[in-house]
Amino acid sequence: MKPLFASLMLGVALACGSAMAQTVTLKLASFEPATAPITGGVLTPWARDVEAASGGTLRIEIFPGGTLGRNPLQQLKLVQDGVADLTWTVPGYTPGRFDDAEIAELPFLIDTATEGSLVMTRLHQQGKLVGFNDLKLLLIGTVPANNIHSRVPLNSIADLKGKRIRVGSSQIAKLVEQVGAVPVQLGAPQVADSLSKGVIDASLNEWNFVSTFKLDQVARHHLVLPMGTVAVIVPMLKSKFDALPPPAQKALEQHSGEALARRFGEVVDRTNTNTLERVKQAGRNTVVVPNPQEREAWRAAVRPVTDAWLKARPRNEKLYQAFSDELARVRAAR
């Protein structure tokens, strides 16, 4: 009996060892805190759902707070260098590579993360966005529209002249220049400190950014206008994805693309609105929502940014039309 028992135990051990060997661990890097809306509200539960759907073939380990790399501008490089397998980042942090993604940055185009993310995802699936050939995009979307958060009151376009405003991408920088202000490129963790020390006067961000990096504690004046947004991606190398076991690939496909775009949009839109309402109700800050006439004046003031982008590359007009058509379909389906 002992030899038989030993053989059975060896068989069990080998089977377990084989099952464990088939489990692949992916490292997901995030420069923001574990509790921030994207990392805590979207990517963490998403990772658990992917793991559950993978049948034990996949584990996703999340490294928040810049554990694998603190510089927001270097997140894609972490994936390219194999330091991380996945990350979330802003295409605009890599100028010149993802030019099509700049369309999200144009003012008065996108209002919510849900609509922006669905449009970007569908255009990518249709092959209308270039620059991503070596990447497997689990998500391509946008955050909600940027508003202006300032140390000083902002009652008119003229109030921005000469102000130093933090930007995170090229078209946002051009928008800032268009209104006579000075764009300043800063990583996300530096913004609040730079505001408090007077290095910058204002920053263009959505309200989740305000909450995550506590901008409302140092920027007491807020102007609610859709001043462009930024695209976001969750990339991994195509070669890494192709090397995964088929059940792991299937689990990632099942929970990514439009499914993740909707999940992402719904979470960040909700938390974005919650932060805006919290700041309003606290009564310590001034939140200005321009009336329709004022809004049109702002739209006219920044329209040259869109006009210049349309002429910058031969493909931009066609891309803008495709984006506008898909955006109309998304809004009609709400």
FITINU-399400 format. One line per 2 residues: their letters; for each residue x, y, z negated of N, C-alpha, C. Coordinates in Angstrom, 1 decimal. Layout:
a	X/Y/Z/X/Y/Z/X/Y/Z; ... $
END
This chain:
mk	0.8/-1.2/0.0/0.0/0.0/0.0/0.9/1.3/0.0; 2.0/1.2/-0.7/2.8/2.4/-0.8/3.3/2.8/0.6 $
pl	3.8/1.9/1.4/4.3/2.3/2.8/3.1/3.0/3.6; 1.9/2.4/3.4/0.7/2.9/4.1/0.4/4.3/3.6 $
fa	0.4/4.5/2.3/0.1/5.8/1.7/1.1/6.8/2.2; 2.4/6.4/2.2/3.4/7.3/2.6/3.2/7.7/4.0 $
sl	2.8/6.8/4.9/2.6/7.1/6.3/1.5/8.1/6.5; 0.4/7.8/5.7/-0.7/8.7/5.8/-0.4/10.2/5.3 $
ml	0.4/10.3/4.2/0.8/11.6/3.7/1.7/12.3/4.7; 2.6/11.5/5.4/3.4/12.1/6.4/2.6/12.6/7.5 $
gv	1.6/11.9/7.9/0.7/12.3/9.0/0.0/13.6/8.7; -0.5/13.7/7.4/-1.2/14.9/7.0/-0.2/16.1/7.0 $
al	1.0/15.8/6.5/2.0/16.9/6.4/2.4/17.4/7.8; 2.5/16.5/8.8/2.8/16.8/10.1/1.7/17.6/10.8 $
ac	0.5/17.2/10.5/-0.7/17.9/11.1/-0.8/19.3/10.6; -0.6/19.5/9.2/-0.6/20.8/8.6/0.5/21.7/9.1 $
gs	1.7/21.1/9.3/2.8/21.8/9.8/2.6/22.3/11.2; 1.9/21.4/12.0/1.6/21.8/13.4/0.6/22.9/13.4 $
am	-0.4/22.9/12.6/-1.4/23.9/12.5/-0.8/25.3/12.1; 0.1/25.2/11.1/0.8/26.4/10.6/1.7/27.0/11.7 $
aq	2.3/26.1/12.4/3.2/26.6/13.5/2.5/27.3/14.6; 1.2/27.0/14.8/0.4/27.6/15.8/-0.2/29.0/15.4 $
tv	0.0/29.4/14.1/-0.5/30.7/13.7/0.5/31.7/13.9; 0.2/32.7/14.8/1.1/33.8/15.1/0.7/35.0/14.3 $
tl	1.7/35.7/13.7/1.5/36.9/12.9/1.9/38.1/13.8; 1.0/39.0/13.9/1.2/40.3/14.6/1.4/41.4/13.5 $
kl	2.3/42.2/13.7/2.5/43.4/12.8/1.9/44.6/13.4; 1.0/45.2/12.7/0.3/46.4/13.1/0.8/47.6/12.3 $
as	1.4/48.6/13.0/2.0/49.8/12.3/1.0/50.9/12.4; 1.0/51.7/11.3/0.2/52.9/11.2/1.0/54.0/10.4 $
fe	1.0/55.2/10.9/1.7/56.2/10.2/0.9/56.9/9.1; -0.5/56.6/9.2/-1.4/57.3/8.2/-1.6/56.3/7.0 $
pa	-2.1/56.9/5.9/-2.4/56.1/4.7/-3.4/54.9/5.0; -3.3/53.9/4.1/-4.2/52.8/4.3/-5.6/53.1/4.2 $
ta	-6.0/54.2/3.5/-7.4/54.5/3.3/-7.9/55.5/4.3; -7.1/55.9/5.2/-7.5/56.9/6.3/-8.5/56.3/7.2 $
pi	-9.4/57.1/7.8/-10.5/56.6/8.6/-10.1/55.6/9.7; -9.0/55.8/10.4/-8.7/54.9/11.5/-8.1/53.6/11.0 $
tg	-7.1/53.8/10.1/-6.5/52.6/9.5/-7.4/51.8/8.6; -8.0/52.5/7.6/-8.8/51.8/6.6/-10.2/51.5/7.1 $
gv	-10.8/52.4/7.9/-12.2/52.3/8.3/-12.4/51.5/9.6; -11.4/51.5/10.5/-11.5/50.8/11.7/-10.6/49.6/11.9 $
lt	-9.3/49.8/11.8/-8.3/48.8/12.2/-8.3/47.6/11.1; -8.4/48.0/9.8/-8.3/46.9/8.8/-9.5/45.9/9.0 $
pw	-10.7/46.3/9.0/-11.8/45.4/9.2/-11.8/44.7/10.6; -11.4/45.5/11.6/-11.2/44.9/12.9/-10.2/43.7/12.9 $
ar	-9.1/43.9/12.2/-8.1/42.9/12.2/-8.6/41.6/11.5; -9.4/41.8/10.4/-10.0/40.6/9.8/-11.0/39.9/10.7 $
dv	-11.7/40.6/11.5/-12.7/40.0/12.4/-11.9/39.2/13.5; -10.9/39.8/14.0/-10.1/39.1/15.0/-9.5/37.8/14.4 $
ea	-8.9/37.9/13.2/-8.4/36.7/12.6/-9.4/35.6/12.5; -10.6/36.0/12.0/-11.7/35.0/11.8/-12.1/34.4/13.1 $
as	-12.1/35.1/14.2/-12.5/34.6/15.5/-11.4/33.8/16.2; -10.2/33.9/15.7/-9.1/33.2/16.3/-8.9/31.7/16.0 $
gg	-9.7/31.2/15.0/-9.7/29.8/14.6/-8.3/29.5/13.9; -7.8/30.5/13.2/-6.5/30.2/12.5/-5.3/30.4/13.3 $
tl	-5.4/30.8/14.6/-4.2/31.0/15.4/-3.6/32.3/15.3; -4.3/33.3/14.6/-3.7/34.6/14.6/-3.9/35.2/13.2 $
ri	-2.8/35.9/12.8/-2.9/36.7/11.6/-2.3/38.1/12.0; -3.0/39.2/11.5/-2.6/40.5/11.8/-2.3/41.2/10.4 $
ei	-1.0/41.5/10.3/-0.5/42.1/9.1/-0.4/43.6/9.3; -1.0/44.4/8.5/-1.0/45.9/8.7/0.0/46.5/7.8 $
fp	0.8/47.5/8.4/1.8/48.2/7.7/1.4/49.7/7.7; 0.7/50.2/6.7/0.2/51.6/6.8/1.3/52.5/6.2 $
gg	1.0/53.8/6.2/1.8/54.8/5.6/3.2/54.9/6.2; 3.4/54.6/7.4/4.7/54.7/8.0/5.7/53.7/7.6 $
tl	5.3/52.5/7.0/6.2/51.5/6.5/7.2/51.1/7.6; 6.7/50.9/8.8/7.6/50.5/9.9/8.2/51.6/10.7 $
gr	7.8/52.8/10.4/8.3/54.0/11.1/7.4/55.2/10.8; 7.9/56.2/10.2/7.0/57.3/9.7/6.7/58.4/10.8 $
np	7.5/58.4/11.8/7.3/59.5/12.8/6.2/59.2/13.7; 5.1/60.0/13.7/4.0/59.7/14.6/4.4/59.7/16.1 $
lq	5.4/60.5/16.4/5.8/60.6/17.8/6.5/59.4/18.3; 6.9/58.5/17.4/7.7/57.3/17.8/6.9/56.0/17.6 $
ql	5.6/56.1/17.5/4.9/54.8/17.3/4.9/53.9/18.4; 4.8/54.4/19.7/4.8/53.5/20.8/6.2/52.8/20.9 $
kl	7.2/53.6/20.6/8.6/53.0/20.7/8.7/51.8/19.7; 8.0/51.8/18.6/8.1/50.7/17.6/7.6/49.4/18.3 $
vq	6.6/49.6/19.2/6.1/48.4/19.9/7.1/48.0/21.0; 7.6/49.0/21.7/8.5/48.7/22.8/9.8/48.0/22.3 $
dg	10.2/48.4/21.1/11.4/47.9/20.5/11.2/46.6/19.7; 10.0/46.2/19.6/9.7/44.9/18.8/9.6/45.1/17.3 $
va	9.7/46.3/16.8/9.6/46.6/15.4/8.2/46.3/14.9; 7.2/46.6/15.8/5.8/46.3/15.5/5.2/45.7/16.8 $
dl	4.2/44.9/16.6/3.5/44.3/17.8/2.3/45.1/18.3; 1.7/45.9/17.3/0.6/46.7/17.6/0.8/48.0/16.8 $
tw	0.2/49.1/17.3/0.1/50.3/16.6/-1.0/51.1/17.1; -1.3/52.2/16.4/-2.3/53.2/17.0/-1.5/54.5/17.2 $
tv	-1.7/55.1/18.4/-0.9/56.3/18.7/-1.6/57.2/19.7; -1.1/58.3/19.9/-1.6/59.3/20.8/-0.8/59.3/22.1 $
pg	-1.4/59.0/23.3/-0.6/59.0/24.5/0.1/60.3/24.8; -0.5/61.4/24.3/0.1/62.7/24.5/1.5/62.9/23.8 $
yt	1.8/62.0/22.8/3.1/62.0/22.1/4.2/61.5/23.0; 3.8/61.0/24.2/4.9/60.6/25.2/4.6/61.3/26.5 $
pg	5.1/62.6/26.5/4.8/63.5/27.7/5.3/62.9/29.0; 4.5/63.0/30.0/4.9/62.6/31.3/4.6/61.2/31.7 $
rf	4.2/60.4/30.7/4.0/59.0/31.0/2.5/58.7/31.2; 1.7/59.2/30.4/0.2/58.9/30.4/-0.6/60.2/30.8 $
dd	-0.2/60.8/32.0/-0.8/62.0/32.4/-2.3/62.0/32.5; -2.8/60.8/32.9/-4.3/60.7/33.1/-5.0/60.9/31.8 $
ae	-4.4/60.5/30.7/-5.1/60.7/29.4/-5.2/62.1/28.9; -4.5/63.0/29.6/-4.6/64.4/29.3/-6.1/65.0/29.5 $
ia	-6.8/64.3/30.3/-8.2/64.8/30.6/-9.0/64.9/29.3; -8.7/64.1/28.3/-9.4/64.2/27.0/-9.1/65.5/26.3 $
el	-8.0/66.1/26.6/-7.6/67.3/25.9/-8.2/68.6/26.4; -9.0/68.5/27.6/-9.6/69.7/28.1/-10.7/70.2/27.3 $
pf	-10.8/71.5/27.1/-11.8/72.1/26.2/-13.2/72.0/26.7; -14.1/71.9/25.8/-15.6/71.9/26.1/-15.9/70.8/27.1 $
li	-15.3/69.6/26.9/-15.6/68.5/27.7/-16.2/67.4/26.8; -15.5/67.0/25.8/-15.9/65.9/24.9/-16.3/66.4/23.5 $
dt	-17.4/65.9/23.0/-17.9/66.3/21.7/-17.6/65.3/20.6; -17.9/64.0/20.9/-17.8/63.0/19.9/-16.8/61.9/20.3 $
at	-16.3/61.2/19.3/-15.4/60.1/19.6/-16.1/58.9/20.3; -17.3/58.7/20.0/-18.1/57.6/20.6/-18.2/57.8/22.1 $
eg	-18.6/59.0/22.5/-18.7/59.3/24.0/-17.4/59.3/24.7; -16.4/59.9/24.0/-15.1/60.0/24.6/-14.4/58.6/24.7 $
sl	-14.6/57.8/23.7/-14.0/56.4/23.7/-14.7/55.5/24.8; -16.0/55.6/24.9/-16.7/54.8/25.9/-16.3/55.2/27.3 $
vm	-16.2/56.5/27.6/-15.8/56.9/28.9/-14.3/56.5/29.2; -13.4/56.7/28.3/-12.0/56.3/28.5/-11.9/54.8/28.7 $
tr	-12.6/54.1/27.9/-12.5/52.6/28.1/-13.0/52.1/29.4; -14.2/52.7/29.9/-14.7/52.3/31.1/-13.8/52.7/32.3 $
lh	-13.3/53.9/32.2/-12.4/54.3/33.3/-11.1/53.4/33.4; -10.6/53.0/32.2/-9.5/52.1/32.2/-9.8/50.8/32.8 $
qq	-11.0/50.3/32.4/-11.4/49.0/32.9/-11.6/49.0/34.4; -12.0/50.2/34.9/-12.2/50.3/36.4/-10.9/50.6/37.1 $
gk	-9.8/50.7/36.4/-8.5/50.9/37.0/-8.3/52.4/37.4; -9.0/53.3/36.8/-8.9/54.7/37.2/-8.0/55.5/36.3 $
lv	-7.4/54.9/35.3/-6.3/55.5/34.5/-5.0/54.8/34.7; -4.0/55.6/35.1/-2.7/55.0/35.4/-1.7/55.2/34.3 $
gf	-0.6/54.4/34.3/0.5/54.6/33.3/0.5/53.5/32.3; -0.4/52.6/32.3/-0.5/51.6/31.2/-0.1/50.2/31.7 $
nd	0.6/50.0/32.8/0.7/48.7/33.5/1.4/47.7/32.6; 2.4/48.1/31.7/3.1/47.1/30.9/2.4/46.9/29.6 $
lk	1.3/47.6/29.3/0.6/47.5/28.0/-0.7/46.8/28.1; -1.0/46.1/27.1/-2.4/45.6/26.9/-3.1/46.5/25.9 $
ll	-4.0/47.3/26.4/-4.7/48.2/25.6/-5.9/47.6/24.9; -5.8/47.4/23.6/-7.0/46.9/22.8/-8.0/48.0/22.6 $
li	-7.5/49.2/22.6/-8.4/50.4/22.5/-7.8/51.5/23.3; -8.6/52.2/24.0/-8.3/53.5/24.5/-9.5/54.4/24.3 $
gt	-9.4/55.4/23.5/-10.5/56.2/23.2/-10.1/57.6/22.9; -11.0/58.4/22.2/-10.6/59.7/21.8/-11.1/59.9/20.4 $
vp	-10.5/60.9/19.7/-11.1/61.3/18.4/-12.2/62.4/18.7; -12.9/62.8/17.7/-13.9/63.9/18.0/-13.2/65.2/18.4 $
an	-14.0/66.1/18.8/-13.5/67.4/19.3/-12.7/68.1/18.2; -11.6/68.7/18.6/-10.8/69.6/17.7/-11.5/70.9/17.4 $
ni	-11.4/71.3/16.2/-11.8/72.6/15.8/-10.6/73.4/15.3; -10.8/74.6/15.0/-9.6/75.5/14.6/-9.7/75.7/13.1 $
hs	-8.6/75.4/12.4/-8.5/75.4/11.0/-7.3/76.4/10.6; -7.7/77.5/9.9/-6.7/78.6/9.8/-6.6/79.1/8.4 $
rv	-5.4/79.7/8.2/-5.1/80.4/6.9/-5.8/81.8/6.8; -6.1/82.3/8.0/-6.7/83.7/8.0/-8.1/83.6/8.7 $
pl	-8.9/84.6/8.5/-10.3/84.6/9.1/-10.2/84.6/10.6; -11.1/84.0/11.3/-11.1/84.0/12.8/-12.6/84.3/13.2 $
ns	-12.7/85.6/13.6/-14.1/86.0/14.0/-14.2/86.2/15.5; -13.1/86.3/16.2/-13.2/86.5/17.6/-11.9/85.9/18.3 $
ia	-11.9/85.8/19.6/-10.8/85.3/20.4/-9.6/86.2/20.1; -9.8/87.5/20.0/-8.7/88.4/19.7/-7.9/88.1/18.4 $
dl	-8.6/87.5/17.5/-8.0/87.2/16.2/-6.9/86.1/16.3; -6.9/85.4/17.4/-5.9/84.3/17.6/-4.6/84.9/18.2 $
kg	-4.6/86.1/18.8/-3.4/86.6/19.5/-2.2/86.7/18.6; -1.1/86.0/19.0/0.1/86.0/18.3/0.2/85.0/17.1 $
kr	-0.9/84.3/16.8/-0.9/83.3/15.8/-0.1/82.1/16.2; 0.6/81.5/15.2/1.3/80.2/15.4/0.4/79.1/15.1 $
ir	0.1/78.3/16.1/-0.9/77.2/16.0/-0.3/75.9/16.3; -0.5/75.0/15.4/0.0/73.6/15.6/-0.8/72.9/16.6 $
vg	0.0/72.2/17.5/-0.7/71.4/18.6/0.0/70.0/18.6; -0.7/69.1/19.2/-0.2/67.7/19.2/-0.1/67.2/20.6 $
ss	-0.3/68.0/21.7/-0.2/67.5/23.0/-0.1/68.7/24.0; 0.2/68.4/25.2/0.5/69.4/26.2/-0.6/70.3/26.6 $
qi	-1.8/69.7/26.9/-2.9/70.6/27.3/-3.5/71.4/26.2; -3.4/70.9/25.0/-3.8/71.7/23.8/-2.8/72.9/23.6 $
ak	-1.5/72.6/23.9/-0.6/73.7/23.9/-0.9/74.8/24.9; -1.3/74.4/26.1/-1.7/75.4/27.1/-3.0/76.1/26.7 $
lv	-3.9/75.4/26.1/-5.1/76.1/25.6/-4.7/77.2/24.6; -3.8/76.9/23.7/-3.4/77.9/22.7/-2.7/79.1/23.3 $
eq	-1.9/78.8/24.4/-1.2/79.9/25.1/-2.3/80.8/25.8; -3.3/80.1/26.3/-4.3/80.8/27.1/-5.0/81.9/26.2 $
vg	-5.2/81.7/24.9/-5.8/82.7/24.1/-4.8/83.6/23.4; -3.6/83.6/23.9/-2.6/84.5/23.4/-1.9/84.1/22.1 $
av	-2.0/82.8/21.7/-1.4/82.3/20.5/-0.1/81.6/20.9; 0.7/81.1/19.9/1.9/80.5/20.1/1.8/79.0/19.6 $
pv	2.0/78.0/20.6/1.9/76.6/20.2/3.1/76.2/19.4; 2.9/75.4/18.4/4.0/74.8/17.6/3.8/73.3/17.5 $
ql	4.7/72.5/18.0/4.6/71.0/17.9/5.1/70.6/16.6; 4.2/69.9/15.8/4.6/69.3/14.5/3.9/67.9/14.4 $
ga	4.6/67.0/13.7/4.0/65.7/13.3/2.9/65.9/12.3; 2.0/65.0/12.3/0.8/65.1/11.4/1.1/65.4/10.0 $
pq	2.1/64.6/9.4/2.3/64.8/7.9/2.9/66.1/7.6; 3.4/66.9/8.5/4.0/68.2/8.3/3.1/69.3/8.3 $
va	1.9/69.1/8.7/1.0/70.3/9.0/0.5/71.0/7.8; 0.1/70.3/6.8/-0.4/71.0/5.6/0.7/71.8/4.9 $
ds	1.8/71.2/4.8/3.0/71.9/4.1/3.3/73.1/5.0; 3.3/73.0/6.3/3.7/74.1/7.2/2.6/75.3/7.0 $
ls	1.4/74.9/6.9/0.3/75.9/6.6/0.5/76.6/5.3; 0.8/75.8/4.3/1.0/76.4/2.9/2.2/77.4/2.9 $
kg	3.2/77.1/3.6/4.4/77.9/3.6/4.4/79.0/4.6; 3.3/79.1/5.4/3.2/80.1/6.4/4.1/79.9/7.7 $
vi	4.6/78.7/7.8/5.3/78.4/9.1/4.4/78.4/10.3; 3.1/78.0/10.1/2.1/78.1/11.1/0.9/78.8/10.5 $
da	0.1/79.4/11.3/-1.1/80.1/10.8/-2.4/79.2/10.9; -2.4/78.3/11.8/-3.6/77.5/12.1/-3.2/76.2/12.7 $
sl	-4.2/75.3/12.8/-4.0/74.0/13.5/-5.3/73.6/14.2; -5.1/72.9/15.3/-6.2/72.4/16.1/-6.4/70.9/15.8 $
ne	-7.4/70.5/15.1/-7.6/69.1/14.7/-9.1/68.8/14.5; -9.4/67.5/14.6/-10.8/67.1/14.2/-10.8/67.0/12.6 $
wn	-12.0/66.8/12.1/-12.2/66.9/10.6/-11.6/65.7/9.9; -11.5/64.5/10.6/-10.8/63.4/9.9/-9.4/63.7/9.6 $
fv	-8.7/64.4/10.5/-7.4/64.9/10.3/-7.3/65.8/9.1; -8.3/66.7/9.0/-8.4/67.6/7.9/-8.5/66.9/6.5 $
st	-9.3/65.8/6.5/-9.5/65.0/5.3/-8.2/64.2/5.0; -7.6/63.5/6.0/-6.5/62.7/5.7/-5.3/63.4/5.2 $
fk	-5.0/64.6/5.8/-3.8/65.4/5.5/-4.1/66.6/4.6; -5.4/66.7/4.1/-5.8/67.7/3.1/-5.6/69.1/3.6 $
ld	-5.9/69.4/4.9/-5.8/70.7/5.4/-6.7/71.7/4.8; -7.9/71.2/4.4/-8.9/72.2/3.8/-8.4/72.8/2.5 $
qv	-7.3/72.3/1.9/-6.8/72.9/0.7/-5.9/74.0/1.0; -5.4/74.2/2.2/-4.5/75.2/2.5/-5.0/76.1/3.7 $
ar	-5.9/75.6/4.5/-6.6/76.3/5.6/-8.0/76.5/5.2; -8.4/77.8/4.8/-9.7/78.0/4.2/-10.7/78.5/5.2 $
hh	-10.3/78.7/6.5/-11.2/79.3/7.5/-11.2/78.3/8.7; -12.5/78.0/9.1/-12.7/76.9/10.1/-13.6/77.5/11.2 $
lv	-13.3/77.2/12.4/-14.1/77.6/13.6/-14.5/76.4/14.3; -15.8/76.1/14.4/-16.3/74.9/15.0/-16.7/75.1/16.5 $
lp	-15.7/74.7/17.3/-15.8/74.7/18.7/-15.1/73.5/19.3; -15.6/72.9/20.4/-15.0/71.7/21.0/-13.8/72.1/21.8 $
mg	-12.7/72.4/21.1/-11.4/72.8/21.8/-10.5/71.7/22.2; -11.1/70.8/23.0/-10.3/69.6/23.4/-10.2/68.6/22.3 $
tv	-9.8/67.4/22.7/-9.5/66.4/21.8/-8.3/65.7/22.2; -8.0/64.5/21.6/-6.8/63.8/22.1/-7.2/62.3/22.3 $
av	-6.6/61.7/23.3/-6.8/60.3/23.5/-6.0/59.5/22.4; -6.5/58.3/22.1/-5.8/57.4/21.2/-5.8/56.1/21.8 $
iv	-4.7/55.3/21.5/-4.6/53.9/22.1/-4.1/53.0/21.0; -4.6/51.7/21.1/-4.0/50.7/20.3/-3.3/49.7/21.3 $
pm	-2.0/49.9/21.5/-1.3/49.1/22.6/-0.5/47.9/22.0; -0.4/46.9/22.8/0.7/45.9/22.6/1.3/45.6/23.9 $
lk	2.5/45.1/24.0/3.1/44.7/25.2/2.3/43.6/25.9; 2.1/43.7/27.2/1.4/42.6/27.9/2.1/41.3/27.8 $
sk	3.4/41.4/27.8/4.2/40.1/27.6/4.0/39.5/26.3; 3.8/40.3/25.3/3.4/39.7/23.9/2.1/39.1/23.9 $
fd	1.1/39.8/24.5/-0.3/39.3/24.6/-0.3/38.0/25.4; 0.4/37.9/26.5/0.4/36.7/27.4/1.0/35.5/26.7 $
al	1.9/35.7/25.7/2.5/34.6/25.0/1.7/34.1/23.9; 0.6/34.7/23.5/-0.3/34.3/22.4/-1.0/33.0/22.8 $
pp	-1.4/32.2/21.8/-2.2/31.0/22.1/-3.5/31.5/22.7; -4.1/30.7/23.6/-5.4/31.1/24.2/-6.5/31.5/23.2 $
pa	-6.7/30.8/22.1/-7.7/31.2/21.2/-7.4/32.6/20.6; -6.2/32.9/20.4/-5.8/34.2/19.9/-6.1/35.3/20.9 $
qk	-5.8/35.0/22.2/-6.1/36.0/23.2/-7.6/36.2/23.3; -8.3/35.1/23.2/-9.8/35.2/23.3/-10.4/36.1/22.2 $
al	-9.8/35.9/21.0/-10.3/36.6/19.8/-10.0/38.1/20.0; -8.8/38.5/20.5/-8.5/39.9/20.7/-9.4/40.5/21.8 $
eq	-9.6/39.7/22.9/-10.5/40.2/23.9/-11.9/40.5/23.4; -12.4/39.5/22.6/-13.8/39.6/22.1/-14.0/40.8/21.3 $
hs	-13.0/41.2/20.5/-13.2/42.3/19.6/-12.6/43.6/20.0; -12.1/43.7/21.3/-11.4/44.9/21.8/-12.2/45.5/22.9 $
ge	-11.6/46.4/23.7/-12.3/47.0/24.8/-13.5/47.8/24.4; -14.6/47.6/25.0/-15.8/48.5/24.7/-16.3/48.2/23.3 $
al	-16.2/47.0/22.8/-16.6/46.6/21.4/-15.8/47.4/20.4; -14.5/47.5/20.6/-13.7/48.3/19.6/-13.9/49.8/19.9 $
ar	-14.1/50.2/21.1/-14.4/51.6/21.4/-15.7/52.1/20.6; -16.7/51.3/20.7/-17.9/51.6/19.9/-17.7/51.7/18.4 $
rf	-17.0/50.6/18.0/-16.7/50.5/16.5/-15.9/51.7/16.1; -14.9/52.1/16.8/-14.0/53.2/16.5/-14.8/54.5/16.5 $
ge	-15.6/54.7/17.6/-16.3/55.9/17.7/-17.3/56.1/16.6; -18.1/55.1/16.3/-19.1/55.2/15.2/-18.5/55.5/13.9 $
vv	-17.4/54.9/13.5/-16.7/55.1/12.2/-16.2/56.5/12.2; -15.4/56.9/13.1/-14.7/58.2/13.0/-15.7/59.4/13.2 $
dr	-16.7/59.2/14.0/-17.7/60.2/14.1/-18.4/60.4/12.8; -18.8/59.3/12.1/-19.4/59.4/10.8/-18.6/60.1/9.8 $
tn	-17.3/59.7/9.6/-16.4/60.2/8.6/-16.1/61.7/9.0; -16.0/62.0/10.3/-15.7/63.4/10.7/-16.9/64.3/10.3 $
tn	-18.1/63.9/10.5/-19.3/64.7/10.1/-19.3/64.8/8.6; -19.0/63.7/7.9/-19.1/63.8/6.4/-18.1/64.8/5.9 $
tl	-16.9/64.8/6.5/-15.9/65.8/6.0/-16.3/67.2/6.2; -16.8/67.5/7.4/-17.3/68.8/7.7/-18.4/69.2/6.7 $
er	-19.3/68.4/6.5/-20.4/68.7/5.5/-19.9/68.9/4.1; -18.9/68.1/3.7/-18.3/68.2/2.4/-17.6/69.6/2.2 $
vk	-16.9/70.0/3.2/-16.2/71.3/3.2/-17.2/72.4/3.1; -18.3/72.3/3.9/-19.3/73.3/3.9/-20.0/73.5/2.5 $
qa	-20.3/72.3/1.9/-21.1/72.3/0.7/-20.2/72.7/-0.5; -18.9/72.5/-0.4/-18.0/72.8/-1.5/-18.0/74.3/-1.8 $
gr	-18.2/75.1/-0.7/-18.3/76.6/-0.9/-17.0/77.3/-1.1; -15.9/76.6/-1.0/-14.6/77.3/-1.1/-14.0/77.8/0.2 $
nt	-14.5/77.2/1.3/-14.0/77.6/2.6/-15.1/78.2/3.4; -14.7/78.9/4.5/-15.6/79.6/5.4/-15.6/78.7/6.7 $
vv	-16.8/78.3/7.0/-17.0/77.5/8.2/-17.9/78.3/9.2; -17.4/78.7/10.3/-18.1/79.5/11.3/-18.5/78.6/12.5 $
vp	-19.8/78.6/12.8/-20.3/78.0/14.0/-20.8/79.1/15.0; -20.1/79.3/16.0/-20.5/80.4/16.9/-21.9/80.2/17.5 $
np	-22.6/81.3/17.7/-23.9/81.2/18.4/-23.7/80.9/19.9; -24.8/80.7/20.6/-24.6/80.3/22.1/-23.9/81.4/22.9 $
qe	-24.1/82.6/22.6/-23.5/83.7/23.4/-22.0/83.7/23.1; -21.6/83.5/21.8/-20.2/83.5/21.4/-19.5/82.3/22.0 $
re	-20.3/81.2/22.0/-19.7/79.9/22.5/-19.4/80.0/24.0; -20.2/80.7/24.7/-20.0/80.9/26.2/-18.8/81.8/26.4 $
aw	-18.6/82.8/25.5/-17.4/83.6/25.6/-16.1/82.8/25.4; -16.1/81.9/24.5/-15.0/81.1/24.2/-14.8/80.1/25.4 $
ra	-15.8/79.6/25.9/-15.7/78.7/27.1/-15.1/79.4/28.3; -15.5/80.6/28.5/-14.9/81.4/29.6/-13.5/81.7/29.4 $
av	-13.1/82.0/28.1/-11.7/82.3/27.8/-10.8/81.2/28.1; -11.2/79.9/27.9/-10.3/78.8/28.0/-10.5/78.0/29.3 $
rp	-11.5/78.4/30.1/-11.7/77.7/31.4/-10.5/77.7/32.3; -9.7/78.7/32.3/-8.5/78.6/33.1/-7.6/77.4/32.8 $
vt	-7.6/76.8/31.6/-6.8/75.7/31.3/-7.3/74.5/32.1; -8.6/74.3/32.2/-9.2/73.2/33.0/-8.9/73.4/34.5 $
da	-9.1/74.7/34.9/-8.9/75.0/36.3/-7.4/74.6/36.7; -6.5/75.0/35.9/-5.1/74.7/36.2/-4.8/73.2/36.2 $
wl	-5.4/72.5/35.3/-5.2/71.0/35.2/-5.8/70.4/36.5; -6.9/70.8/37.0/-7.5/70.3/38.2/-6.6/70.4/39.4 $
ka	-5.8/71.5/39.4/-4.9/71.7/40.5/-3.5/71.2/40.3; -3.2/70.7/39.1/-1.8/70.3/38.8/-1.4/69.0/39.6 $
rp	-2.3/68.1/39.9/-2.0/66.9/40.6/-3.1/66.5/41.6; -2.7/65.9/42.7/-3.8/65.6/43.7/-4.9/64.8/43.1 $
rn	-4.6/63.9/42.2/-5.6/62.9/41.7/-6.5/63.5/40.6; -6.2/64.7/40.1/-6.9/65.2/38.9/-8.4/65.5/39.2 $
ek	-8.7/66.1/40.4/-10.1/66.5/40.7/-11.0/65.2/40.8; -10.4/64.2/41.4/-11.2/62.9/41.5/-11.4/62.3/40.2 $
ly	-10.3/62.3/39.3/-10.4/61.8/38.0/-11.4/62.5/37.1; -11.4/63.9/37.3/-12.3/64.7/36.5/-13.8/64.4/36.9 $
qa	-14.0/64.2/38.2/-15.4/63.9/38.6/-15.8/62.5/38.1; -14.9/61.5/38.1/-15.2/60.2/37.6/-15.5/60.3/36.1 $
fs	-14.7/61.0/35.4/-14.9/61.2/34.0/-16.3/61.8/33.7; -16.6/62.9/34.4/-17.8/63.7/34.2/-19.0/62.8/34.5 $
de	-18.9/62.0/35.6/-20.1/61.1/35.9/-20.3/60.0/34.9; -19.2/59.5/34.4/-19.3/58.4/33.3/-19.8/59.0/32.0 $
la	-19.4/60.2/31.7/-19.8/60.9/30.5/-21.3/61.2/30.6; -21.8/61.6/31.7/-23.3/61.8/31.9/-24.0/60.5/31.7 $
rv	-23.5/59.4/32.2/-24.2/58.1/31.9/-24.2/57.7/30.5; -23.1/58.0/29.8/-23.0/57.6/28.3/-24.0/58.5/27.6 $
ra	-24.1/59.8/27.9/-25.0/60.7/27.2/-26.5/60.3/27.5; -26.7/59.9/28.7/-28.1/59.6/29.1/-28.6/58.3/28.4 $
ar	-27.7/57.5/28.0/-28.0/56.2/27.3/-28.2/56.3/25.8; -27.9/57.5/25.3/-28.0/57.6/23.8/-29.5/57.6/23.4 $
END
